Amino acid sequence: MTDNAGDQAILNLINAYPILFDKGDIEGVVSLFADDATVRIIPDPGFFPSELNGKEAIREAYLRRAKEVADGEWRRHLQLSAVVKHAAPGSAMVTSTFASLGRDTTGALVPLNTGIYEDEVAQEGDEWLIRSRTIRLDVASAEDGDGPVEVSADGDDLESEISREIGYQLPHAVAEYTKVDPAMFSAYREFRSELLDTGTLPRRLKLLMAISILTATKQGEAMDMYASIARQEGATPAEIREALRVGILFSGGPGIAAAASVAVKYGSDVDS
């Protein structure tokens, strides 16, 4: 049975995030997260470390980011549509869309970033808190002050080849790295292809093995990448779930938290 009051409390939690951030109330933003919460951004635009673990890390990173935004152009963050799915009593997964706006040199409003929030929320006492947040950007912003940079996967360069293989745009820093040392990336891809594409086990099974290992080591961003490739190679949602289960066997609760967004995105029998 759906708890309408609970759903409204969850939506209030999610909607409070952009309001508090735009007010500069970072302590208010941090209060929305559980003590052991995690935050990550895909692709990595260089705002934060690749993953924030715990309230203190979140506070430090958000204080730094708020100062950067305050010192730059005007910003407005918009929370758009949201869907709540109850996983178990006292917990839920929330998928929502967002947009951030700024002003161009003419003063007109322009989108700086759009994307999706994937949140695991949990009830602690009388309140709901965010346990994990994955921010999936449609556009990765550069940190050089030149505005948003959209990484295209339509070209024939190394960056585009890798983007097509993994199923989404490379993080900005990694995309730039492909230009700095293309020989390393080419050699690594050849070695990776030798391991995955030859031998007795089919590529699909090796990708599922990789997902299990990455779950056990709680490598969220890499888990997402390999799950995306595995689905492209024909892995079923049930196979993704089983690969995650094996990894959770060796990582326990932290593995569950790391696997949550991948399970919802790639392991659901019904497309969200």
Protein Blocks (a to p, Z undefined) as FASTA:
>chain_A
ZZfklmmmmmmmmmmmmmmmmnopaklmmmmpcfkbccdddddehlacfbdgdjklmmmm
mmmmmmmmmmmccddddddddddddfbghiacdddddddddddfkopacdfbgcdddddd
ddehjbccdfbdcdddfbdcdfehnapadddfkbmbfklmmmmmnopacdfklmmmmmmm
mmlmmmmmmmmmmmmmgcjbdfklmmmmmmmmmmmnopaklmmmmmmmmmmnopafklmm
mmmmmmmmmnommlmmmmmmmmmmmmpcbdZZ
